[in-house]
Amino acid sequence: MDSIIKDMRTFGGATTRKSLQQLGHSKRALKAAVDGGLLIRVTRSWVALPDTSPRVIAALSAHGVVGGATALESLEYGSKTPAKPG
């Protein structure tokens, strides 16, 4: 299970099941990770770590795209993004 978490971190905390399967994680291992609370099922094909930004999870849940400051935040650059003016 540690390798799933490590691979999830390389994707910024959220990725598709297919991406994880291409890295060698079985469907059974992914299901066990979700059932055990190590991963959150965001959509049918997307999973995320529990500490993934709620903004990232909301975007993926709505079948949107993660971009801009939210994308930087998911890659742990959030503290370096400028504050919104006003």
Backbone as JSON Lines, residues from 0, in Angstrom:
{"i":0,"aa":"M","n":[0.81,-1.2,0.0],"ca":[0.0,0.0,0.0],"c":[0.86,1.27,0.0]}
{"i":1,"aa":"D","n":[2.04,1.2,0.6],"ca":[2.91,2.37,0.62],"c":[3.3,2.82,-0.78]}
{"i":2,"aa":"S","n":[3.45,1.85,-1.69],"ca":[3.84,2.22,-3.05],"c":[2.71,2.95,-3.77]}
{"i":3,"aa":"I","n":[1.46,2.61,-3.46],"ca":[0.34,3.34,-4.06],"c":[0.37,4.79,-3.59]}
{"i":4,"aa":"I","n":[0.58,4.99,-2.3],"ca":[0.62,6.35,-1.76],"c":[1.79,7.13,-2.37]}
{"i":5,"aa":"K","n":[2.94,6.49,-2.48],"ca":[4.11,7.15,-3.08],"c":[3.8,7.55,-4.52]}
{"i":6,"aa":"D","n":[3.2,6.65,-5.29],"ca":[2.85,6.97,-6.67],"c":[1.8,8.07,-6.74]}
{"i":7,"aa":"M","n":[0.84,8.05,-5.82],"ca":[-0.18,9.11,-5.79],"c":[0.48,10.46,-5.54]}
{"i":8,"aa":"R","n":[1.46,10.52,-4.68],"ca":[2.15,11.78,-4.4],"c":[2.86,12.31,-5.64]}
{"i":9,"aa":"T","n":[3.39,11.41,-6.48],"ca":[4.06,11.88,-7.7],"c":[3.06,12.51,-8.67]}
{"i":10,"aa":"F","n":[1.79,12.16,-8.54],"ca":[0.74,12.75,-9.37],"c":[0.09,13.95,-8.69]}
{"i":11,"aa":"G","n":[0.64,14.42,-7.59],"ca":[0.08,15.58,-6.9],"c":[-1.09,15.24,-6.02]}
{"i":12,"aa":"G","n":[-1.32,13.96,-5.74],"ca":[-2.38,13.55,-4.82],"c":[-3.64,13.04,-5.48]}
{"i":13,"aa":"A","n":[-3.76,13.18,-6.79],"ca":[-4.95,12.69,-7.5],"c":[-4.55,12.21,-8.89]}
{"i":14,"aa":"T","n":[-5.12,11.1,-9.28],"ca":[-4.85,10.56,-10.61],"c":[-5.93,9.55,-10.98]}
{"i":15,"aa":"T","n":[-5.83,9.03,-12.18],"ca":[-6.8,8.03,-12.62],"c":[-6.38,6.64,-12.18]}
{"i":16,"aa":"R","n":[-7.36,5.78,-12.04],"ca":[-7.07,4.38,-11.73],"c":[-6.2,3.78,-12.82]}
{"i":17,"aa":"K","n":[-6.48,4.15,-14.06],"ca":[-5.71,3.63,-15.19],"c":[-4.23,3.96,-15.06]}
{"i":18,"aa":"S","n":[-3.93,5.19,-14.66],"ca":[-2.53,5.58,-14.47],"c":[-1.84,4.71,-13.42]}
{"i":19,"aa":"L","n":[-2.55,4.44,-12.34],"ca":[-1.98,3.59,-11.29],"c":[-1.83,2.15,-11.76]}
{"i":20,"aa":"Q","n":[-2.8,1.68,-12.54],"ca":[-2.7,0.31,-13.08],"c":[-1.53,0.2,-14.04]}
{"i":21,"aa":"Q","n":[-1.26,1.25,-14.8],"ca":[-0.12,1.22,-15.72],"c":[1.21,1.18,-14.96]}
{"i":22,"aa":"L","n":[1.2,1.61,-13.71],"ca":[2.39,1.53,-12.88],"c":[2.5,0.18,-12.16]}
{"i":23,"aa":"G","n":[1.51,-0.69,-12.39],"ca":[1.58,-2.04,-11.83],"c":[0.66,-2.31,-10.66]}
{"i":24,"aa":"H","n":[-0.16,-1.36,-10.28],"ca":[-1.1,-1.57,-9.17],"c":[-2.35,-2.26,-9.71]}
{"i":25,"aa":"S","n":[-2.74,-3.33,-9.05],"ca":[-3.89,-4.11,-9.52],"c":[-5.2,-3.43,-9.13]}
{"i":26,"aa":"K","n":[-6.26,-3.82,-9.84],"ca":[-7.6,-3.32,-9.5],"c":[-7.94,-3.69,-8.06]}
{"i":27,"aa":"R","n":[-7.54,-4.89,-7.67],"ca":[-7.81,-5.37,-6.31],"c":[-7.1,-4.49,-5.27]}
{"i":28,"aa":"A","n":[-5.84,-4.13,-5.55],"ca":[-5.08,-3.29,-4.61],"c":[-5.7,-1.89,-4.51]}
{"i":29,"aa":"L","n":[-6.16,-1.36,-5.64],"ca":[-6.8,-0.04,-5.62],"c":[-8.11,-0.08,-4.85]}
{"i":30,"aa":"K","n":[-8.88,-1.14,-5.05],"ca":[-10.15,-1.28,-4.32],"c":[-9.88,-1.39,-2.82]}
{"i":31,"aa":"A","n":[-8.86,-2.16,-2.45],"ca":[-8.5,-2.3,-1.04],"c":[-8.07,-0.96,-0.45]}
{"i":32,"aa":"A","n":[-7.35,-0.16,-1.22],"ca":[-6.91,1.16,-0.75],"c":[-8.1,2.09,-0.53]}
{"i":33,"aa":"V","n":[-9.08,2.03,-1.43],"ca":[-10.29,2.84,-1.27],"c":[-11.1,2.33,-0.08]}
{"i":34,"aa":"D","n":[-11.3,1.02,-0.01],"ca":[-12.07,0.44,1.09],"c":[-11.42,0.7,2.45]}
{"i":35,"aa":"G","n":[-10.09,0.76,2.47],"ca":[-9.36,1.0,3.7],"c":[-9.19,2.46,4.06]}
{"i":36,"aa":"G","n":[-9.69,3.36,3.21],"ca":[-9.61,4.78,3.48],"c":[-8.29,5.44,3.11]}
{"i":37,"aa":"L","n":[-7.4,4.69,2.44],"ca":[-6.13,5.28,2.01],"c":[-6.32,6.17,0.79]}
{"i":38,"aa":"L","n":[-7.33,5.87,-0.01],"ca":[-7.68,6.66,-1.19],"c":[-9.15,7.03,-1.13]}
{"i":39,"aa":"I","n":[-9.49,8.14,-1.75],"ca":[-10.88,8.57,-1.89],"c":[-11.28,8.35,-3.34]}
{"i":40,"aa":"R","n":[-12.45,7.77,-3.54],"ca":[-12.99,7.62,-4.89],"c":[-13.65,8.94,-5.26]}
{"i":41,"aa":"V","n":[-13.04,9.66,-6.2],"ca":[-13.56,10.96,-6.59],"c":[-14.63,10.79,-7.66]}
{"i":42,"aa":"T","n":[-14.32,10.03,-8.68],"ca":[-15.28,9.66,-9.73],"c":[-15.03,8.19,-10.04]}
{"i":43,"aa":"R","n":[-15.71,7.72,-11.04],"ca":[-15.53,6.32,-11.43],"c":[-14.08,6.01,-11.78]}
{"i":44,"aa":"S","n":[-13.4,6.95,-12.39],"ca":[-12.03,6.68,-12.82],"c":[-10.95,7.43,-12.03]}
{"i":45,"aa":"W","n":[-11.32,8.42,-11.24],"ca":[-10.33,9.21,-10.5],"c":[-10.32,8.84,-9.03]}
{"i":46,"aa":"V","n":[-9.11,8.81,-8.45],"ca":[-8.93,8.61,-7.01],"c":[-8.0,9.7,-6.49]}
{"i":47,"aa":"A","n":[-8.08,9.95,-5.18],"ca":[-7.25,10.98,-4.57],"c":[-6.84,10.55,-3.17]}
{"i":48,"aa":"L","n":[-5.78,11.13,-2.68],"ca":[-5.38,10.93,-1.3],"c":[-6.3,11.76,-0.41]}
{"i":49,"aa":"P","n":[-6.54,11.31,0.81],"ca":[-7.43,12.06,1.71],"c":[-6.99,13.49,1.98]}
{"i":50,"aa":"D","n":[-5.69,13.78,1.9],"ca":[-5.22,15.13,2.17],"c":[-5.1,16.0,0.92]}
{"i":51,"aa":"T","n":[-5.65,15.53,-0.19],"ca":[-5.66,16.32,-1.42],"c":[-6.54,17.55,-1.23]}
{"i":52,"aa":"S","n":[-6.14,18.64,-1.83],"ca":[-6.9,19.89,-1.72],"c":[-8.37,19.68,-2.07]}
{"i":53,"aa":"P","n":[-9.27,20.19,-1.25],"ca":[-10.69,20.1,-1.56],"c":[-11.03,20.75,-2.91]}
{"i":54,"aa":"R","n":[-10.27,21.77,-3.31],"ca":[-10.52,22.42,-4.61],"c":[-10.18,21.48,-5.76]}
{"i":55,"aa":"V","n":[-9.13,20.69,-5.6],"ca":[-8.78,19.71,-6.63],"c":[-9.86,18.65,-6.72]}
{"i":56,"aa":"I","n":[-10.29,18.14,-5.58],"ca":[-11.33,17.11,-5.56],"c":[-12.63,17.65,-6.15]}
{"i":57,"aa":"A","n":[-12.99,18.9,-5.83],"ca":[-14.21,19.5,-6.38],"c":[-14.13,19.61,-7.9]}
{"i":58,"aa":"A","n":[-12.98,20.04,-8.41],"ca":[-12.82,20.18,-9.86],"c":[-12.94,18.82,-10.55]}
{"i":59,"aa":"L","n":[-12.28,17.82,-10.0],"ca":[-12.34,16.49,-10.61],"c":[-13.73,15.88,-10.49]}
{"i":60,"aa":"S","n":[-14.4,16.12,-9.37],"ca":[-15.76,15.6,-9.17],"c":[-16.73,16.16,-10.2]}
{"i":61,"aa":"A","n":[-16.48,17.4,-10.62],"ca":[-17.34,18.05,-11.62],"c":[-16.85,17.78,-13.04]}
{"i":62,"aa":"H","n":[-15.9,16.84,-13.16],"ca":[-15.31,16.49,-14.47],"c":[-14.63,17.71,-15.1]}
{"i":63,"aa":"G","n":[-14.09,18.56,-14.22],"ca":[-13.39,19.75,-14.69],"c":[-11.9,19.5,-14.83]}
{"i":64,"aa":"V","n":[-11.19,20.59,-15.02],"ca":[-9.75,20.54,-15.19],"c":[-9.1,21.31,-14.05]}
{"i":65,"aa":"V","n":[-8.04,20.77,-13.53],"ca":[-7.3,21.45,-12.48],"c":[-6.22,22.29,-13.14]}
{"i":66,"aa":"G","n":[-6.26,23.6,-12.92],"ca":[-5.28,24.48,-13.55],"c":[-4.95,25.65,-12.66]}
{"i":67,"aa":"G","n":[-4.03,26.47,-13.11],"ca":[-3.66,27.69,-12.41],"c":[-3.17,27.43,-11.0]}
{"i":68,"aa":"A","n":[-3.63,28.29,-10.07],"ca":[-3.19,28.21,-8.68],"c":[-3.55,26.89,-8.03]}
{"i":69,"aa":"T","n":[-4.7,26.31,-8.42],"ca":[-5.11,25.04,-7.85],"c":[-4.14,23.93,-8.26]}
{"i":70,"aa":"A","n":[-3.69,23.96,-9.5],"ca":[-2.72,22.96,-9.95],"c":[-1.4,23.12,-9.2]}
{"i":71,"aa":"L","n":[-0.97,24.35,-9.02],"ca":[0.26,24.59,-8.26],"c":[0.11,24.12,-6.82]}
{"i":72,"aa":"E","n":[-1.06,24.37,-6.25],"ca":[-1.33,23.95,-4.88],"c":[-1.23,22.44,-4.76]}
{"i":73,"aa":"S","n":[-1.73,21.72,-5.75],"ca":[-1.71,20.26,-5.69],"c":[-0.3,19.71,-5.81]}
{"i":74,"aa":"L","n":[0.6,20.51,-6.34],"ca":[2.0,20.1,-6.46],"c":[2.85,20.69,-5.33]}
{"i":75,"aa":"E","n":[2.18,21.2,-4.29],"ca":[2.81,21.75,-3.1],"c":[3.57,23.05,-3.37]}
{"i":76,"aa":"Y","n":[3.14,23.79,-4.38],"ca":[3.7,25.11,-4.63],"c":[2.73,26.19,-4.16]}
{"i":77,"aa":"G","n":[1.68,25.79,-3.47],"ca":[0.63,26.71,-3.08],"c":[1.12,27.91,-2.29]}
{"i":78,"aa":"S","n":[2.14,27.72,-1.47],"ca":[2.62,28.84,-0.67],"c":[3.36,29.87,-1.51]}
{"i":79,"aa":"K","n":[3.7,29.52,-2.74],"ca":[4.44,30.44,-3.6],"c":[3.53,31.16,-4.59]}
{"i":80,"aa":"T","n":[2.24,30.85,-4.6],"ca":[1.34,31.52,-5.52],"c":[0.96,32.88,-4.94]}
{"i":81,"aa":"P","n":[0.87,33.89,-5.79],"ca":[0.53,35.23,-5.29],"c":[-0.91,35.28,-4.79]}
{"i":82,"aa":"A","n":[-1.13,36.14,-3.81],"ca":[-2.48,36.34,-3.3],"c":[-3.32,37.05,-4.35]}
{"i":83,"aa":"K","n":[-4.63,36.8,-4.31],"ca":[-5.53,37.48,-5.23],"c":[-5.61,38.96,-4.84]}
{"i":84,"aa":"P","n":[-5.57,39.85,-5.83],"ca":[-5.67,41.28,-5.51],"c":[-7.04,41.63,-4.95]}
{"i":85,"aa":"G","n":[-7.07,42.63,-4.1],"ca":[-8.32,43.15,-3.57],"c":[-8.82,42.36,-2.48]}
